[in-house]
Amino acid sequence: MALMRVKFTKMHGLGNDFIVLDARDKTLPVLSKETIRALSDRTMGIGCDQFLILESHAEATVRMRIFNADGGEVEACGNAARAIGLLLGEPATIATAGGLISTTPQDAGIAVDMGEPRFDWDAIPLAYPMDTAAMPVGWDMLEKPLAVNVGNPHVIFFVDDCDAVPLDSLGPQIETDPLFPHRINVNVASVVDRQTLRLRVWERGVGLTRACGTGACATAIAAMRRGLVERDVTVHLPGGPLRITWGENNRITMTGPATEAFRGSFELDDYP
Ligand SMILES: N[C@@H](CCC[C@H](N)C(=O)O)C(=O)O
């Protein structure tokens, strides 16, 4: 690969962190999966959970391409949406592979209209038909989950104490189960009261993260679908809280903070 210095911004949403490349007014070389994986690796690269590339888009303020730390391109990232909302400053629309979302800076952080949830088994997607509100499956102590697609696929387990679940061993097992042909983000949650959930997430293509915005949305919607909570909840993740509402118009709104950590640059020649 040719020698080239590339500028980036390091950002995060509740500790779920991103390397952001802004390619709106310039052309970047196509980055291979191996390059993205190496840059995302905390031991040999800059380190991040997701790698984001911003491009110009005819019908949105910006196009956001999202890559997990394993180099795979995915459809949605809630925390990244808030981070890019912060970077853009003004109310904005963001085109993602999972659909068009919009961001609005507010006193409480960045509010994101995340669109509508999908529940059909083939929209998750699952490998074969089943009721996604009470799936007749289980892995060790985790059973009868729900599945929700909020731009990307999530499976959600409700347990008494989500901190007691060995998610580092069950997460990868469930993520790669053949029931999920596109793999899956694995959420374990506990209901605190009718306005409050606790959540830990094993993210597809990354592992355990400090927070997952789409996980918080999917988990809140799953709890609402089961009648466990009201349609306006606070979801507490290891990195902090997010407010999730499910409007009468069927749209999900997520509100929470985002932070710019630092700016830097790297030499593409240093990576595969
Ligand atoms: N951190 C994210 C989700 C990123 C994508 C996810 N790992 C997937 O593979 O779908 C969030 O904040 O939503």
The ligand as a Tripos MOL2 file, in Angstrom:
@<TRIPOS>MOLECULE
LIG
   13    12     1     0     0
SMALL
NO_CHARGES

@<TRIPOS>ATOM
      1 N1        -21.4060   -0.4910   19.5050 N.3       1 LIG1
      2 C1        -22.5520   -0.4740   18.7350 C.3       1 LIG1
      3 C2        -22.9000   -1.6070   17.8540 C.3       1 LIG1
      4 C3        -21.8380   -1.8710   16.7990 C.3       1 LIG1
      5 C4        -22.1780   -2.9260   15.7880 C.3       1 LIG1
      6 C5        -22.3740   -4.2940   16.3790 C.3       1 LIG1
      7 N2        -21.2110   -4.8110   17.0360 N.3       1 LIG1
      8 C6        -22.8380   -5.2570   15.2770 C.2       1 LIG1
      9 O1        -22.0470   -6.0960   14.8360 O.co2     1 LIG1
     10 O2        -23.9950   -5.1580   14.8590 O.co2     1 LIG1
     11 C7        -23.6920    0.3510   19.2500 C.2       1 LIG1
     12 O3        -23.4250    1.2810   20.0300 O.co2     1 LIG1
     13 O4        -24.8140    0.1730   18.8120 O.co2     1 LIG1
@<TRIPOS>BOND
     1     1     2 1
     2     2     3 1
     3     2    11 1
     4     3     4 1
     5     4     5 1
     6     5     6 1
     7     6     7 1
     8     6     8 1
     9     8     9 2
    10     8    10 1
    11    11    12 2
    12    11    13 1
@<TRIPOS>SUBSTRUCTURE
     1 LIG1         1 GROUP 0 **** ****
